[in-house]
Amino acid sequence: MMIASEAEAGDTHTDTTKIFVSADGGQTWQQRAYLPSAAPNNRLYPESQIVQTADGTLLLVSRLEKGSGGGIECAYSYDCGYTWTEYRFNLGEPFIGPGSKFHIMRLTSGNLLFVNHSTTSSRSSLYAYLSEDGGDTWISMPLDTRSDVSYPCAFESDGKVYITWDKCPIDVWSCP
């Protein structure tokens, strides 16, 4: 099990991503790697995610704020997360965003699913991107082109992919 985290308890530095691994189902964790951002002044809530491609490559995707640097930076590991390429940004679609959470996962087919905005200017135009070649090329499908859509999440069950997201003005939350 592997996760990416920008902070540990008491740590306020979001300019680096730490890679943690667990060999016991999450009971204990060890830090495996440490990766500085390529755009440290543009990271506030990186919400990093790791996905493993069908060939075993790990792709680390992190959020940049307000569309800076294209809105997303990515790094790769070819040795189970021990070492990583430097983060890169300004990568073009689908690795762009307005400074909002995205969702990336590998489907049981081996294809990659990336749910993200298709713009750097606002939380609108939420798309599903599919890669059948480990992330080299992507096809896209619009999910919701309205404004104020964000925070997608996806899962796969019984051969179907389910994708959810929220629709509300930014910074407005209410509970019944």
C-alpha positions in Angstrom: 0.0 0.0 0.0 1.4 3.4 -0.9 0.1 7.0 -0.3 1.3 10.5 -1.0 1.1 13.1 1.7 2.1 16.7 2.0 2.3 16.8 5.7 2.7 14.8 8.9 1.2 15.7 12.3 2.6 19.2 13.1 4.1 19.7 9.7 3.0 22.8 7.7 5.1 22.4 4.6 3.1 21.8 1.5 6.0 22.4 -0.9 7.1 18.8 -0.7 5.3 15.4 -1.2 6.3 12.5 0.9 5.6 9.0 -0.3 4.7 6.5 2.5 4.3 2.7 2.2 2.8 0.1 4.4 3.5 -3.7 4.3 0.9 -4.6 6.9 -2.4 -3.2 5.5 -1.9 0.3 6.9 -1.1 -0.6 10.5 2.4 1.0 10.2 3.9 3.3 7.7 7.4 4.1 6.5 8.5 7.1 4.4 9.9 5.8 1.2 10.6 9.0 -0.7 10.6 12.8 -0.5 9.8 15.0 -3.6 10.1 18.8 -3.7 7.5 20.6 -5.8 8.7 22.3 -9.0 6.3 25.2 -8.1 6.5 25.5 -4.3 5.0 29.0 -4.2 1.9 27.7 -6.0 1.0 24.8 -3.7 -1.5 25.3 -1.0 -3.6 22.1 -1.1 -1.8 19.7 -3.3 -4.1 16.7 -2.8 -1.6 14.4 -4.4 -2.6 11.0 -5.8 -0.6 8.1 -7.1 -1.6 5.6 -9.7 0.2 2.6 -11.1 0.1 2.0 -14.8 -0.2 -1.4 -16.4 3.6 -1.6 -16.9 4.3 -0.8 -13.2 5.2 2.8 -13.6 3.9 5.0 -10.8 2.4 8.4 -11.7 2.2 11.1 -9.0 -0.2 13.9 -9.7 -0.4 17.0 -7.5 -2.6 20.1 -7.6 -1.2 23.6 -8.1 -3.3 26.7 -7.2 -5.4 28.9 -9.4 -4.2 27.4 -12.7 -0.5 28.3 -12.1 1.9 26.1 -14.0 -1.1 24.7 -15.8 -2.7 23.8 -12.5 -1.1 20.3 -12.0 2.4 18.9 -11.7 3.4 15.3 -12.3 6.3 13.0 -11.5 7.1 9.3 -12.3 8.8 6.4 -10.5 10.1 3.4 -12.3 11.3 1.5 -9.2 8.3 1.1 -6.9 8.5 4.6 -5.5 12.1 4.6 -4.2 13.1 7.3 -6.6 11.1 9.8 -8.7 11.6 12.1 -11.6 11.5 15.8 -10.8 8.0 17.2 -10.8 7.1 18.9 -14.1 4.2 21.3 -14.8 2.7 23.1 -17.8 2.0 19.6 -19.3 -1.2 20.4 -21.3 -4.5 18.7 -21.2 -5.5 16.6 -19.3 -2.9 17.7 -16.7 -4.4 21.2 -16.3 -6.7 22.6 -13.7 -8.0 25.7 -11.9 -6.6 24.7 -8.4 -9.1 22.0 -7.6 -9.1 18.3 -6.6 -9.0 15.7 -9.4 -9.3 11.9 -9.4 -7.0 9.4 -11.1 -7.2 5.6 -11.0 -6.4 2.5 -12.9 -9.4 0.5 -14.0 -9.4 -3.3 -14.0 -8.9 -3.2 -17.7 -5.5 -1.6 -17.1 -6.7 1.7 -18.6 -6.2 4.9 -16.7 -9.2 7.1 -15.8 -8.5 10.8 -14.9 -11.4 13.0 -13.9 -10.5 16.7 -14.0 -11.4 20.1 -15.3 -10.5 21.0 -18.9 -9.7 24.6 -18.0 -7.3 26.5 -15.7 -9.6 29.4 -15.2 -12.5 28.1 -13.2 -14.1 25.1 -11.6 -16.2 24.3 -14.7 -16.0 21.8 -17.5 -15.4 18.6 -15.7 -14.2 15.8 -18.0 -13.4 12.1 -17.9 -10.2 11.3 -19.6 -9.3 7.7 -20.5 -5.8 6.4 -21.5 -5.4 3.0 -23.0 -1.6 3.3 -23.3 -0.4 4.1 -19.7 -1.0 7.8 -19.9 0.8 8.6 -23.2 -2.4 9.7 -24.9 -5.9 10.5 -23.6 -9.4 10.6 -25.0 -12.0 12.8 -23.3 -15.6 13.0 -22.6 -17.5 15.9 -20.9 -19.2 15.1 -17.7 -20.5 18.4 -16.5 -19.8 21.7 -18.3 -21.6 23.9 -15.8 -19.8 26.3 -13.4 -19.0 25.5 -9.8 -18.4 21.7 -10.3 -15.5 20.2 -8.4 -14.1 17.4 -6.2 -14.7 14.3 -8.4 -14.4 10.8 -7.1 -14.7 7.6 -9.1 -14.9 3.9 -8.4 -15.4 0.7 -10.4 -17.8 -2.1 -9.5 -19.3 -5.0 -11.5 -17.7 -3.7 -14.7 -19.1 -0.2 -14.4 -17.4 3.0 -13.5 -19.2 5.4 -11.2 -18.2 9.1 -11.0 -19.5 11.7 -8.5 -18.7 15.3 -8.0 -20.2 18.3 -6.2 -22.0 21.3 -7.6 -22.0 24.3 -5.4 -20.5 27.8 -5.2 -17.0 27.7 -3.9 -16.7 28.3 -0.1 -20.5 27.7 0.4 -21.3 24.7 2.5 -24.5 23.9 4.4 -25.8 21.0 6.5 -29.5 20.3 7.1 
